[in-house]
């Protein structure tokens, strides 16, 4: 893979779909010109076909607190598919699942608000689209070819809200409740998403699955609970079986991975992010499913500020044997590799661990991991140009780099790291089964009791 700082640039409707007579000639923001910068994967992004100036579909919401605007949204997308623009500029309530994987050459402008009905969380458990991977589900799926979804952050709206509070409260007593992902790009070949606010997803905020040539830019993602209820699994983005993806210029305040690279993520750039309260920029978890092959290859993570997180630069691999972790999330014994991954220019502010490499994910029992080393290897990884602080959590330790056997990791380099611990003592790093001559840090032997069970 070549990482380059030379950037790539990305008929009238018979009647307006559910058109509002009060619209007149509303101002529709122009589609942003999105440029991967300063890095790109070296692969060109396809250019979007022109959209007709006259093919615009405004969506008029229904009335009442129990309405369902799903059908109105889908009708507009069908009418303005193949060359048009759909405008969602009011407040909408979605109360049933939407399969939008038929889209082609269409822009979707969200300058209003989209809310998902959370009155019955068990309805969505039964009526969402399911993924076998990690028992996930989703409210809706967006796919097809050449689809651009964007808003206008200057208008105070452009919001997609999952109303996660009801789900977080319910899982206090029912931890197996299936909670939908807020936004799923699934099977999209060429597209973008930008200038939107995302709020309170019941589960992950975004998954990019089975897709290629996707640019995500300028998103504001936040999960906030009330009454002290714990927020669960609020990943900013998860990539899965996808290639040539850029995620950039965004803010994430959540309680789980800021970005996570799931199985078969290749040629992905993540740059210019500000992440708060997360579990880091994470490769994995990988190797969860016995005898299946997971590949994560050609990643570049650049210019990230991480604050008050459990981890920062993180690679997490399951052990070589199936093991119990938590309800709906167990595994181990998978095959594959992590290869050609770079973390560069990283500002750490009060994170528990600045660097975490583990091949014992989901296990407190280090003896089991040593007895059954990971089948999945980690190679050609560079973490460089990191500075800042860690928290009191493991002071004077600032991170762990632990492979399950000497032959499971190779060419892992750590360079130009300046991390201070609160005590002012010499910063320490737990290291095991790794070539310490390539690590420009103060390695100490592992104590054999490291907790690797964070999500």
Protein Blocks (a to p, Z undefined) as FASTA:
>chain_A
ZZdfbdcdehidfbachiafklopacddddddddddfbdehiacdddddddfklccdddd
dedjkbcfklmmmmmmmmmgghiacddfbdcddfbdcdfklgghiadddfbdcdddfkbm
mlmmmmcccdfegoiacfbdcedehiaddddfknopapacehlmlmmmmmmmmmkbccdd
fbdcehiahiadehiacehifbdfbdcehiahiacehiacddddehhiacehiafbdceh
iahiadehiacddfbdfbdcdehiahiadehiadehiabjaedjehklghiacddehiad
ehiadehifbfcdcddddfbdcdfbehiacehiacddehiadehiadehiablbdcdfke
hiablmlmmmmgcfbdcehiacehiaddddfklocbfbdcddfbfklgghiacehiacdd
fklpacddddehiafklpccdddddehiacfkbZZ
